[in-house]
Amino acid sequence: MSWLADNFQRLAEVSLDHLGLAMVPVSVGLLISLPLGWLASRWRLARRILVPVTGILYAIPSLALFVIMPLVLGTQILDPVNVQAVLTIYTVSLLVRAIADTLDAVPESVLAAASAMGYRQAGRFFAVQLPLAVPVLVAGLRVAAVMNMSLVAVGQLIGVGGLGIFLIDGVQRSNYASIIAGIVAIVVLALLVDRLLAILGWALTPWTRGSRR
């Protein structure tokens, strides 16, 4: 407890850095995945390319990508952008297939009704398809957010900030209080973000509440 009292302020500051490193890629990945998922749902050739490629990227170990990314981006090895770029890739890998599958699942009768009401492709996507995709989309975001929370800690192996610093420092100094504090902080952040995203999904889909009752 004495270690926690002495380091609480630093733990809180690093937790905010950790949160930023993990959540910025979720937001950027969502913005990238939406048009890619739409393309994959519209054209069979795009789906045959995008879905397998993103699946392959997801299979690459994170530490390898952390090391390679500075060479790809031309950044410094300690630049936080390297970690955020890798996590963005993983987020896109998770969301593209989910978005494509969800958009494909919208019944043709619903799309035809929207077209009859005067909606064009863009309007039909934002007014009909995207709202129906929200539950699956939020589920994917929750998985991506929790995954990113853990992978940011791995980034500490290349010297980038985040709560992983307490894990590495604890191992090097045999300081179990530091290790436990780092793990608990990561878990608490992951649970908090997961719950906030779940609430957001609930707020954005009021039409699902009546069916559940």
PyMOL CGO cylinders between C-alpha atoms (Angstrom):
from pymol import cmd
from pymol.cgo import CYLINDER

trace = [
    CYLINDER, 0.00, 0.00, 0.00, 2.89, 2.35, 0.69, 0.3, 1, 1, 1, 1, 1, 1,
    CYLINDER, 2.89, 2.35, 0.69, 4.15, 1.93, -2.90, 0.3, 1, 1, 1, 1, 1, 1,
    CYLINDER, 4.15, 1.93, -2.90, 0.69, 2.77, -4.25, 0.3, 1, 1, 1, 1, 1, 1,
    CYLINDER, 0.69, 2.77, -4.25, 0.43, 5.86, -2.05, 0.3, 1, 1, 1, 1, 1, 1,
    CYLINDER, 0.43, 5.86, -2.05, 3.83, 7.07, -3.21, 0.3, 1, 1, 1, 1, 1, 1,
    CYLINDER, 3.83, 7.07, -3.21, 3.16, 6.43, -6.90, 0.3, 1, 1, 1, 1, 1, 1,
    CYLINDER, 3.16, 6.43, -6.90, -0.58, 7.05, -7.23, 0.3, 1, 1, 1, 1, 1, 1,
    CYLINDER, -0.58, 7.05, -7.23, -0.24, 10.36, -9.09, 0.3, 1, 1, 1, 1, 1, 1,
    CYLINDER, -0.24, 10.36, -9.09, 2.22, 8.87, -11.57, 0.3, 1, 1, 1, 1, 1, 1,
    CYLINDER, 2.22, 8.87, -11.57, -0.04, 5.84, -12.03, 0.3, 1, 1, 1, 1, 1, 1,
    CYLINDER, -0.04, 5.84, -12.03, -2.99, 8.11, -12.82, 0.3, 1, 1, 1, 1, 1, 1,
    CYLINDER, -2.99, 8.11, -12.82, -0.97, 10.18, -15.32, 0.3, 1, 1, 1, 1, 1, 1,
    CYLINDER, -0.97, 10.18, -15.32, 0.38, 7.10, -17.10, 0.3, 1, 1, 1, 1, 1, 1,
    CYLINDER, 0.38, 7.10, -17.10, -3.15, 5.62, -17.17, 0.3, 1, 1, 1, 1, 1, 1,
    CYLINDER, -3.15, 5.62, -17.17, -4.35, 8.65, -19.14, 0.3, 1, 1, 1, 1, 1, 1,
    CYLINDER, -4.35, 8.65, -19.14, -1.46, 8.21, -21.59, 0.3, 1, 1, 1, 1, 1, 1,
    CYLINDER, -1.46, 8.21, -21.59, -2.31, 4.53, -21.87, 0.3, 1, 1, 1, 1, 1, 1,
    CYLINDER, -2.31, 4.53, -21.87, -5.96, 5.37, -22.55, 0.3, 1, 1, 1, 1, 1, 1,
    CYLINDER, -5.96, 5.37, -22.55, -5.02, 7.79, -25.32, 0.3, 1, 1, 1, 1, 1, 1,
    CYLINDER, -5.02, 7.79, -25.32, -2.64, 5.32, -26.96, 0.3, 1, 1, 1, 1, 1, 1,
    CYLINDER, -2.64, 5.32, -26.96, -5.34, 2.66, -26.97, 0.3, 1, 1, 1, 1, 1, 1,
    CYLINDER, -5.34, 2.66, -26.97, -8.45, 4.64, -27.93, 0.3, 1, 1, 1, 1, 1, 1,
    CYLINDER, -8.45, 4.64, -27.93, -7.15, 6.89, -30.71, 0.3, 1, 1, 1, 1, 1, 1,
    CYLINDER, -7.15, 6.89, -30.71, -6.56, 3.80, -32.92, 0.3, 1, 1, 1, 1, 1, 1,
    CYLINDER, -6.56, 3.80, -32.92, -10.11, 2.62, -32.18, 0.3, 1, 1, 1, 1, 1, 1,
    CYLINDER, -10.11, 2.62, -32.18, -11.54, 5.90, -33.50, 0.3, 1, 1, 1, 1, 1, 1,
    CYLINDER, -11.54, 5.90, -33.50, -9.23, 6.05, -36.52, 0.3, 1, 1, 1, 1, 1, 1,
    CYLINDER, -9.23, 6.05, -36.52, -9.78, 2.36, -37.25, 0.3, 1, 1, 1, 1, 1, 1,
    CYLINDER, -9.78, 2.36, -37.25, -13.54, 2.88, -37.23, 0.3, 1, 1, 1, 1, 1, 1,
    CYLINDER, -13.54, 2.88, -37.23, -13.28, 5.75, -39.74, 0.3, 1, 1, 1, 1, 1, 1,
    CYLINDER, -13.28, 5.75, -39.74, -11.14, 3.59, -42.02, 0.3, 1, 1, 1, 1, 1, 1,
    CYLINDER, -11.14, 3.59, -42.02, -13.22, 0.44, -41.63, 0.3, 1, 1, 1, 1, 1, 1,
    CYLINDER, -13.22, 0.44, -41.63, -16.59, 1.95, -42.52, 0.3, 1, 1, 1, 1, 1, 1,
    CYLINDER, -16.59, 1.95, -42.52, -15.78, 2.73, -46.17, 0.3, 1, 1, 1, 1, 1, 1,
    CYLINDER, -15.78, 2.73, -46.17, -13.75, -0.48, -46.53, 0.3, 1, 1, 1, 1, 1, 1,
    CYLINDER, -13.75, -0.48, -46.53, -16.56, -2.57, -45.09, 0.3, 1, 1, 1, 1, 1, 1,
    CYLINDER, -16.56, -2.57, -45.09, -19.05, -0.83, -47.37, 0.3, 1, 1, 1, 1, 1, 1,
    CYLINDER, -19.05, -0.83, -47.37, -16.86, -1.56, -50.41, 0.3, 1, 1, 1, 1, 1, 1,
    CYLINDER, -16.86, -1.56, -50.41, -16.55, -5.20, -49.34, 0.3, 1, 1, 1, 1, 1, 1,
    CYLINDER, -16.55, -5.20, -49.34, -20.32, -5.47, -49.07, 0.3, 1, 1, 1, 1, 1, 1,
    CYLINDER, -20.32, -5.47, -49.07, -20.95, -3.81, -52.43, 0.3, 1, 1, 1, 1, 1, 1,
    CYLINDER, -20.95, -3.81, -52.43, -18.43, -5.55, -54.70, 0.3, 1, 1, 1, 1, 1, 1,
    CYLINDER, -18.43, -5.55, -54.70, -17.45, -9.19, -54.58, 0.3, 1, 1, 1, 1, 1, 1,
    CYLINDER, -17.45, -9.19, -54.58, -13.93, -8.48, -55.84, 0.3, 1, 1, 1, 1, 1, 1,
    CYLINDER, -13.93, -8.48, -55.84, -13.36, -5.92, -53.08, 0.3, 1, 1, 1, 1, 1, 1,
    CYLINDER, -13.36, -5.92, -53.08, -14.55, -8.46, -50.50, 0.3, 1, 1, 1, 1, 1, 1,
    CYLINDER, -14.55, -8.46, -50.50, -12.22, -11.14, -51.87, 0.3, 1, 1, 1, 1, 1, 1,
    CYLINDER, -12.22, -11.14, -51.87, -9.30, -8.75, -51.45, 0.3, 1, 1, 1, 1, 1, 1,
    CYLINDER, -9.30, -8.75, -51.45, -10.09, -6.77, -48.30, 0.3, 1, 1, 1, 1, 1, 1,
    CYLINDER, -10.09, -6.77, -48.30, -11.33, -9.51, -45.98, 0.3, 1, 1, 1, 1, 1, 1,
    CYLINDER, -11.33, -9.51, -45.98, -8.38, -11.92, -46.49, 0.3, 1, 1, 1, 1, 1, 1,
    CYLINDER, -8.38, -11.92, -46.49, -5.79, -9.11, -46.40, 0.3, 1, 1, 1, 1, 1, 1,
    CYLINDER, -5.79, -9.11, -46.40, -7.10, -7.68, -43.14, 0.3, 1, 1, 1, 1, 1, 1,
    CYLINDER, -7.10, -7.68, -43.14, -7.24, -11.19, -41.70, 0.3, 1, 1, 1, 1, 1, 1,
    CYLINDER, -7.24, -11.19, -41.70, -3.59, -11.75, -42.57, 0.3, 1, 1, 1, 1, 1, 1,
    CYLINDER, -3.59, -11.75, -42.57, -2.59, -8.44, -40.96, 0.3, 1, 1, 1, 1, 1, 1,
    CYLINDER, -2.59, -8.44, -40.96, -4.37, -9.47, -37.77, 0.3, 1, 1, 1, 1, 1, 1,
    CYLINDER, -4.37, -9.47, -37.77, -2.26, -12.64, -37.64, 0.3, 1, 1, 1, 1, 1, 1,
    CYLINDER, -2.26, -12.64, -37.64, 1.06, -10.74, -37.57, 0.3, 1, 1, 1, 1, 1, 1,
    CYLINDER, 1.06, -10.74, -37.57, 2.53, -10.61, -34.03, 0.3, 1, 1, 1, 1, 1, 1,
    CYLINDER, 2.53, -10.61, -34.03, 2.22, -7.15, -32.48, 0.3, 1, 1, 1, 1, 1, 1,
    CYLINDER, 2.22, -7.15, -32.48, 5.86, -6.95, -31.38, 0.3, 1, 1, 1, 1, 1, 1,
    CYLINDER, 5.86, -6.95, -31.38, 7.03, -7.58, -34.94, 0.3, 1, 1, 1, 1, 1, 1,
    CYLINDER, 7.03, -7.58, -34.94, 4.80, -4.78, -36.22, 0.3, 1, 1, 1, 1, 1, 1,
    CYLINDER, 4.80, -4.78, -36.22, 6.01, -2.44, -33.48, 0.3, 1, 1, 1, 1, 1, 1,
    CYLINDER, 6.01, -2.44, -33.48, 9.59, -2.98, -34.66, 0.3, 1, 1, 1, 1, 1, 1,
    CYLINDER, 9.59, -2.98, -34.66, 8.79, -2.76, -38.39, 0.3, 1, 1, 1, 1, 1, 1,
    CYLINDER, 8.79, -2.76, -38.39, 6.49, 0.28, -38.24, 0.3, 1, 1, 1, 1, 1, 1,
    CYLINDER, 6.49, 0.28, -38.24, 9.25, 2.93, -37.85, 0.3, 1, 1, 1, 1, 1, 1,
    CYLINDER, 9.25, 2.93, -37.85, 10.80, 1.64, -41.08, 0.3, 1, 1, 1, 1, 1, 1,
    CYLINDER, 10.80, 1.64, -41.08, 7.44, 1.87, -42.86, 0.3, 1, 1, 1, 1, 1, 1,
    CYLINDER, 7.44, 1.87, -42.86, 6.45, 5.30, -41.52, 0.3, 1, 1, 1, 1, 1, 1,
    CYLINDER, 6.45, 5.30, -41.52, 9.92, 6.82, -41.30, 0.3, 1, 1, 1, 1, 1, 1,
    CYLINDER, 9.92, 6.82, -41.30, 9.39, 7.69, -37.64, 0.3, 1, 1, 1, 1, 1, 1,
    CYLINDER, 9.39, 7.69, -37.64, 11.62, 7.31, -34.59, 0.3, 1, 1, 1, 1, 1, 1,
    CYLINDER, 11.62, 7.31, -34.59, 11.52, 4.01, -32.74, 0.3, 1, 1, 1, 1, 1, 1,
    CYLINDER, 11.52, 4.01, -32.74, 10.14, 5.72, -29.60, 0.3, 1, 1, 1, 1, 1, 1,
    CYLINDER, 10.14, 5.72, -29.60, 7.43, 7.65, -31.43, 0.3, 1, 1, 1, 1, 1, 1,
    CYLINDER, 7.43, 7.65, -31.43, 3.97, 6.77, -29.98, 0.3, 1, 1, 1, 1, 1, 1,
    CYLINDER, 3.97, 6.77, -29.98, 2.60, 6.95, -33.53, 0.3, 1, 1, 1, 1, 1, 1,
    CYLINDER, 2.60, 6.95, -33.53, 4.21, 3.57, -34.19, 0.3, 1, 1, 1, 1, 1, 1,
    CYLINDER, 4.21, 3.57, -34.19, 2.10, 1.87, -31.53, 0.3, 1, 1, 1, 1, 1, 1,
    CYLINDER, 2.10, 1.87, -31.53, -1.05, 3.71, -32.57, 0.3, 1, 1, 1, 1, 1, 1,
    CYLINDER, -1.05, 3.71, -32.57, -0.52, 2.76, -36.23, 0.3, 1, 1, 1, 1, 1, 1,
    CYLINDER, -0.52, 2.76, -36.23, -0.19, -0.92, -35.32, 0.3, 1, 1, 1, 1, 1, 1,
    CYLINDER, -0.19, -0.92, -35.32, -3.30, -0.84, -33.14, 0.3, 1, 1, 1, 1, 1, 1,
    CYLINDER, -3.30, -0.84, -33.14, -5.19, 0.92, -35.92, 0.3, 1, 1, 1, 1, 1, 1,
    CYLINDER, -5.19, 0.92, -35.92, -4.28, -1.95, -38.25, 0.3, 1, 1, 1, 1, 1, 1,
    CYLINDER, -4.28, -1.95, -38.25, -5.60, -4.48, -35.75, 0.3, 1, 1, 1, 1, 1, 1,
    CYLINDER, -5.60, -4.48, -35.75, -8.80, -2.48, -35.25, 0.3, 1, 1, 1, 1, 1, 1,
    CYLINDER, -8.80, -2.48, -35.25, -9.40, -2.34, -39.00, 0.3, 1, 1, 1, 1, 1, 1,
    CYLINDER, -9.40, -2.34, -39.00, -8.73, -6.07, -39.23, 0.3, 1, 1, 1, 1, 1, 1,
    CYLINDER, -8.73, -6.07, -39.23, -11.46, -6.75, -36.68, 0.3, 1, 1, 1, 1, 1, 1,
    CYLINDER, -11.46, -6.75, -36.68, -14.06, -4.37, -38.06, 0.3, 1, 1, 1, 1, 1, 1,
    CYLINDER, -14.06, -4.37, -38.06, -13.91, -4.72, -41.86, 0.3, 1, 1, 1, 1, 1, 1,
    CYLINDER, -13.91, -4.72, -41.86, -15.34, -8.26, -41.97, 0.3, 1, 1, 1, 1, 1, 1,
    CYLINDER, -15.34, -8.26, -41.97, -17.92, -7.47, -39.28, 0.3, 1, 1, 1, 1, 1, 1,
    CYLINDER, -17.92, -7.47, -39.28, -19.15, -4.38, -41.13, 0.3, 1, 1, 1, 1, 1, 1,
    CYLINDER, -19.15, -4.38, -41.13, -19.27, -6.16, -44.48, 0.3, 1, 1, 1, 1, 1, 1,
    CYLINDER, -19.27, -6.16, -44.48, -21.19, -9.12, -43.06, 0.3, 1, 1, 1, 1, 1, 1,
    CYLINDER, -21.19, -9.12, -43.06, -23.65, -6.87, -41.24, 0.3, 1, 1, 1, 1, 1, 1,
    CYLINDER, -23.65, -6.87, -41.24, -24.36, -4.73, -44.30, 0.3, 1, 1, 1, 1, 1, 1,
    CYLINDER, -24.36, -4.73, -44.30, -24.85, -7.88, -46.37, 0.3, 1, 1, 1, 1, 1, 1,
    CYLINDER, -24.85, -7.88, -46.37, -27.39, -9.12, -43.83, 0.3, 1, 1, 1, 1, 1, 1,
    CYLINDER, -27.39, -9.12, -43.83, -29.75, -6.17, -44.34, 0.3, 1, 1, 1, 1, 1, 1,
    CYLINDER, -29.75, -6.17, -44.34, -32.82, -7.62, -46.13, 0.3, 1, 1, 1, 1, 1, 1,
    CYLINDER, -32.82, -7.62, -46.13, -33.31, -6.63, -49.75, 0.3, 1, 1, 1, 1, 1, 1,
    CYLINDER, -33.31, -6.63, -49.75, -36.89, -5.70, -48.95, 0.3, 1, 1, 1, 1, 1, 1,
    CYLINDER, -36.89, -5.70, -48.95, -35.67, -3.06, -46.49, 0.3, 1, 1, 1, 1, 1, 1,
    CYLINDER, -35.67, -3.06, -46.49, -33.27, -1.62, -49.07, 0.3, 1, 1, 1, 1, 1, 1,
    CYLINDER, -33.27, -1.62, -49.07, -35.99, -1.63, -51.71, 0.3, 1, 1, 1, 1, 1, 1,
    CYLINDER, -35.99, -1.63, -51.71, -38.36, 0.20, -49.36, 0.3, 1, 1, 1, 1, 1, 1,
    CYLINDER, -38.36, 0.20, -49.36, -35.69, 2.82, -48.65, 0.3, 1, 1, 1, 1, 1, 1,
    CYLINDER, -35.69, 2.82, -48.65, -35.11, 3.28, -52.39, 0.3, 1, 1, 1, 1, 1, 1,
    CYLINDER, -35.11, 3.28, -52.39, -38.86, 3.65, -52.94, 0.3, 1, 1, 1, 1, 1, 1,
    CYLINDER, -38.86, 3.65, -52.94, -38.88, 6.41, -50.32, 0.3, 1, 1, 1, 1, 1, 1,
    CYLINDER, -38.88, 6.41, -50.32, -36.31, 8.32, -52.36, 0.3, 1, 1, 1, 1, 1, 1,
    CYLINDER, -36.31, 8.32, -52.36, -33.07, 7.35, -50.65, 0.3, 1, 1, 1, 1, 1, 1,
    CYLINDER, -33.07, 7.35, -50.65, -30.02, 7.08, -52.88, 0.3, 1, 1, 1, 1, 1, 1,
    CYLINDER, -30.02, 7.08, -52.88, -27.02, 4.85, -52.08, 0.3, 1, 1, 1, 1, 1, 1,
    CYLINDER, -27.02, 4.85, -52.08, -25.35, 7.28, -49.66, 0.3, 1, 1, 1, 1, 1, 1,
    CYLINDER, -25.35, 7.28, -49.66, -28.59, 8.20, -47.91, 0.3, 1, 1, 1, 1, 1, 1,
    CYLINDER, -28.59, 8.20, -47.91, -29.64, 4.56, -47.72, 0.3, 1, 1, 1, 1, 1, 1,
    CYLINDER, -29.64, 4.56, -47.72, -26.32, 3.67, -46.12, 0.3, 1, 1, 1, 1, 1, 1,
    CYLINDER, -26.32, 3.67, -46.12, -26.48, 6.34, -43.40, 0.3, 1, 1, 1, 1, 1, 1,
    CYLINDER, -26.48, 6.34, -43.40, -30.23, 6.19, -42.77, 0.3, 1, 1, 1, 1, 1, 1,
    CYLINDER, -30.23, 6.19, -42.77, -30.85, 2.44, -43.00, 0.3, 1, 1, 1, 1, 1, 1,
    CYLINDER, -30.85, 2.44, -43.00, -27.82, 0.17, -43.24, 0.3, 1, 1, 1, 1, 1, 1,
    CYLINDER, -27.82, 0.17, -43.24, -25.51, 1.89, -40.75, 0.3, 1, 1, 1, 1, 1, 1,
    CYLINDER, -25.51, 1.89, -40.75, -28.11, 2.15, -37.94, 0.3, 1, 1, 1, 1, 1, 1,
    CYLINDER, -28.11, 2.15, -37.94, -28.92, -1.55, -38.36, 0.3, 1, 1, 1, 1, 1, 1,
    CYLINDER, -28.92, -1.55, -38.36, -25.20, -2.31, -38.17, 0.3, 1, 1, 1, 1, 1, 1,
    CYLINDER, -25.20, -2.31, -38.17, -24.70, -0.44, -34.88, 0.3, 1, 1, 1, 1, 1, 1,
    CYLINDER, -24.70, -0.44, -34.88, -25.05, -3.47, -32.51, 0.3, 1, 1, 1, 1, 1, 1,
    CYLINDER, -25.05, -3.47, -32.51, -22.43, -5.50, -34.40, 0.3, 1, 1, 1, 1, 1, 1,
    CYLINDER, -22.43, -5.50, -34.40, -20.27, -2.42, -34.86, 0.3, 1, 1, 1, 1, 1, 1,
    CYLINDER, -20.27, -2.42, -34.86, -20.30, -1.62, -31.15, 0.3, 1, 1, 1, 1, 1, 1,
    CYLINDER, -20.30, -1.62, -31.15, -19.49, -5.24, -30.32, 0.3, 1, 1, 1, 1, 1, 1,
    CYLINDER, -19.49, -5.24, -30.32, -16.46, -5.04, -32.61, 0.3, 1, 1, 1, 1, 1, 1,
    CYLINDER, -16.46, -5.04, -32.61, -15.38, -1.75, -31.06, 0.3, 1, 1, 1, 1, 1, 1,
    CYLINDER, -15.38, -1.75, -31.06, -15.59, -3.29, -27.58, 0.3, 1, 1, 1, 1, 1, 1,
    CYLINDER, -15.59, -3.29, -27.58, -13.34, -6.16, -28.63, 0.3, 1, 1, 1, 1, 1, 1,
    CYLINDER, -13.34, -6.16, -28.63, -10.90, -3.77, -30.31, 0.3, 1, 1, 1, 1, 1, 1,
    CYLINDER, -10.90, -3.77, -30.31, -10.79, -1.44, -27.30, 0.3, 1, 1, 1, 1, 1, 1,
    CYLINDER, -10.79, -1.44, -27.30, -10.08, -4.22, -24.81, 0.3, 1, 1, 1, 1, 1, 1,
    CYLINDER, -10.08, -4.22, -24.81, -7.47, -5.73, -27.14, 0.3, 1, 1, 1, 1, 1, 1,
    CYLINDER, -7.47, -5.73, -27.14, -5.75, -2.38, -27.57, 0.3, 1, 1, 1, 1, 1, 1,
    CYLINDER, -5.75, -2.38, -27.57, -5.62, -1.85, -23.81, 0.3, 1, 1, 1, 1, 1, 1,
    CYLINDER, -5.62, -1.85, -23.81, -3.52, -4.98, -23.45, 0.3, 1, 1, 1, 1, 1, 1,
    CYLINDER, -3.52, -4.98, -23.45, -1.37, -4.44, -26.55, 0.3, 1, 1, 1, 1, 1, 1,
    CYLINDER, -1.37, -4.44, -26.55, -0.34, -0.93, -25.51, 0.3, 1, 1, 1, 1, 1, 1,
    CYLINDER, -0.34, -0.93, -25.51, 1.47, -2.56, -22.59, 0.3, 1, 1, 1, 1, 1, 1,
    CYLINDER, 1.47, -2.56, -22.59, 3.43, -4.68, -25.09, 0.3, 1, 1, 1, 1, 1, 1,
    CYLINDER, 3.43, -4.68, -25.09, 4.58, -1.44, -26.73, 0.3, 1, 1, 1, 1, 1, 1,
    CYLINDER, 4.58, -1.44, -26.73, 6.64, -0.72, -23.63, 0.3, 1, 1, 1, 1, 1, 1,
    CYLINDER, 6.64, -0.72, -23.63, 9.08, -3.38, -24.85, 0.3, 1, 1, 1, 1, 1, 1,
    CYLINDER, 9.08, -3.38, -24.85, 10.18, -0.87, -27.51, 0.3, 1, 1, 1, 1, 1, 1,
    CYLINDER, 10.18, -0.87, -27.51, 10.17, 2.01, -25.05, 0.3, 1, 1, 1, 1, 1, 1,
    CYLINDER, 10.17, 2.01, -25.05, 6.78, 3.60, -25.75, 0.3, 1, 1, 1, 1, 1, 1,
    CYLINDER, 6.78, 3.60, -25.75, 4.79, 4.81, -22.75, 0.3, 1, 1, 1, 1, 1, 1,
    CYLINDER, 4.79, 4.81, -22.75, 1.76, 3.29, -21.15, 0.3, 1, 1, 1, 1, 1, 1,
    CYLINDER, 1.76, 3.29, -21.15, 1.08, 1.18, -18.09, 0.3, 1, 1, 1, 1, 1, 1,
    CYLINDER, 1.08, 1.18, -18.09, 3.49, -1.43, -19.40, 0.3, 1, 1, 1, 1, 1, 1,
    CYLINDER, 3.49, -1.43, -19.40, 6.23, 0.65, -17.80, 0.3, 1, 1, 1, 1, 1, 1,
    CYLINDER, 6.23, 0.65, -17.80, 5.07, -0.55, -14.38, 0.3, 1, 1, 1, 1, 1, 1,
    CYLINDER, 5.07, -0.55, -14.38, 5.21, -4.16, -15.56, 0.3, 1, 1, 1, 1, 1, 1,
    CYLINDER, 5.21, -4.16, -15.56, 8.71, -3.86, -17.03, 0.3, 1, 1, 1, 1, 1, 1,
    CYLINDER, 8.71, -3.86, -17.03, 10.01, -1.86, -14.08, 0.3, 1, 1, 1, 1, 1, 1,
    CYLINDER, 10.01, -1.86, -14.08, 8.45, -4.30, -11.64, 0.3, 1, 1, 1, 1, 1, 1,
    CYLINDER, 8.45, -4.30, -11.64, 10.08, -7.29, -13.32, 0.3, 1, 1, 1, 1, 1, 1,
    CYLINDER, 10.08, -7.29, -13.32, 13.48, -5.62, -13.46, 0.3, 1, 1, 1, 1, 1, 1,
    CYLINDER, 13.48, -5.62, -13.46, 13.33, -4.57, -9.80, 0.3, 1, 1, 1, 1, 1, 1,
    CYLINDER, 13.33, -4.57, -9.80, 11.36, -7.58, -8.50, 0.3, 1, 1, 1, 1, 1, 1,
    CYLINDER, 11.36, -7.58, -8.50, 8.75, -5.07, -7.38, 0.3, 1, 1, 1, 1, 1, 1,
    CYLINDER, 8.75, -5.07, -7.38, 5.52, -7.03, -7.28, 0.3, 1, 1, 1, 1, 1, 1,
    CYLINDER, 5.52, -7.03, -7.28, 3.51, -4.03, -6.14, 0.3, 1, 1, 1, 1, 1, 1,
    CYLINDER, 3.51, -4.03, -6.14, 4.40, -2.25, -9.38, 0.3, 1, 1, 1, 1, 1, 1,
    CYLINDER, 4.40, -2.25, -9.38, 3.44, -5.29, -11.46, 0.3, 1, 1, 1, 1, 1, 1,
    CYLINDER, 3.44, -5.29, -11.46, 0.11, -5.77, -9.70, 0.3, 1, 1, 1, 1, 1, 1,
    CYLINDER, 0.11, -5.77, -9.70, -0.72, -2.05, -9.91, 0.3, 1, 1, 1, 1, 1, 1,
    CYLINDER, -0.72, -2.05, -9.91, -0.01, -2.01, -13.64, 0.3, 1, 1, 1, 1, 1, 1,
    CYLINDER, -0.01, -2.01, -13.64, -2.14, -5.09, -14.31, 0.3, 1, 1, 1, 1, 1, 1,
    CYLINDER, -2.14, -5.09, -14.31, -5.05, -3.86, -12.19, 0.3, 1, 1, 1, 1, 1, 1,
    CYLINDER, -5.05, -3.86, -12.19, -4.95, -0.43, -13.86, 0.3, 1, 1, 1, 1, 1, 1,
    CYLINDER, -4.95, -0.43, -13.86, -5.05, -2.00, -17.33, 0.3, 1, 1, 1, 1, 1, 1,
    CYLINDER, -5.05, -2.00, -17.33, -7.97, -4.25, -16.39, 0.3, 1, 1, 1, 1, 1, 1,
    CYLINDER, -7.97, -4.25, -16.39, -9.91, -1.39, -14.80, 0.3, 1, 1, 1, 1, 1, 1,
    CYLINDER, -9.91, -1.39, -14.80, -9.41, 0.82, -17.87, 0.3, 1, 1, 1, 1, 1, 1,
    CYLINDER, -9.41, 0.82, -17.87, -10.48, -2.01, -20.17, 0.3, 1, 1, 1, 1, 1, 1,
    CYLINDER, -10.48, -2.01, -20.17, -13.63, -2.71, -18.14, 0.3, 1, 1, 1, 1, 1, 1,
    CYLINDER, -13.63, -2.71, -18.14, -14.49, 0.99, -17.94, 0.3, 1, 1, 1, 1, 1, 1,
    CYLINDER, -14.49, 0.99, -17.94, -14.14, 1.56, -21.68, 0.3, 1, 1, 1, 1, 1, 1,
    CYLINDER, -14.14, 1.56, -21.68, -16.02, -1.66, -22.46, 0.3, 1, 1, 1, 1, 1, 1,
    CYLINDER, -16.02, -1.66, -22.46, -18.91, -0.56, -20.25, 0.3, 1, 1, 1, 1, 1, 1,
    CYLINDER, -18.91, -0.56, -20.25, -19.01, 2.94, -21.75, 0.3, 1, 1, 1, 1, 1, 1,
    CYLINDER, -19.01, 2.94, -21.75, -19.13, 1.49, -25.26, 0.3, 1, 1, 1, 1, 1, 1,
    CYLINDER, -19.13, 1.49, -25.26, -21.91, -0.88, -24.22, 0.3, 1, 1, 1, 1, 1, 1,
    CYLINDER, -21.91, -0.88, -24.22, -23.91, 2.06, -22.88, 0.3, 1, 1, 1, 1, 1, 1,
    CYLINDER, -23.91, 2.06, -22.88, -23.27, 3.97, -26.10, 0.3, 1, 1, 1, 1, 1, 1,
    CYLINDER, -23.27, 3.97, -26.10, -24.53, 1.03, -28.14, 0.3, 1, 1, 1, 1, 1, 1,
    CYLINDER, -24.53, 1.03, -28.14, -27.64, 0.81, -25.94, 0.3, 1, 1, 1, 1, 1, 1,
    CYLINDER, -27.64, 0.81, -25.94, -28.31, 4.53, -26.38, 0.3, 1, 1, 1, 1, 1, 1,
    CYLINDER, -28.31, 4.53, -26.38, -27.91, 4.36, -30.17, 0.3, 1, 1, 1, 1, 1, 1,
    CYLINDER, -27.91, 4.36, -30.17, -30.28, 1.40, -30.65, 0.3, 1, 1, 1, 1, 1, 1,
    CYLINDER, -30.28, 1.40, -30.65, -33.56, 2.25, -28.86, 0.3, 1, 1, 1, 1, 1, 1,
    CYLINDER, -33.56, 2.25, -28.86, -35.49, -0.01, -31.26, 0.3, 1, 1, 1, 1, 1, 1,
    CYLINDER, -35.49, -0.01, -31.26, -33.82, -3.11, -29.79, 0.3, 1, 1, 1, 1, 1, 1,
    CYLINDER, -33.82, -3.11, -29.79, -35.08, -2.55, -26.24, 0.3, 1, 1, 1, 1, 1, 1,
    CYLINDER, -35.08, -2.55, -26.24, -38.72, -3.39, -26.91, 0.3, 1, 1, 1, 1, 1, 1,
    CYLINDER, -38.72, -3.39, -26.91, -37.81, -6.62, -28.70, 0.3, 1, 1, 1, 1, 1, 1,
    CYLINDER, -37.81, -6.62, -28.70, -35.70, -7.76, -25.75, 0.3, 1, 1, 1, 1, 1, 1,
    CYLINDER, -35.70, -7.76, -25.75, -38.58, -7.19, -23.35, 0.3, 1, 1, 1, 1, 1, 1,
]
cmd.load_cgo(trace, "trace")
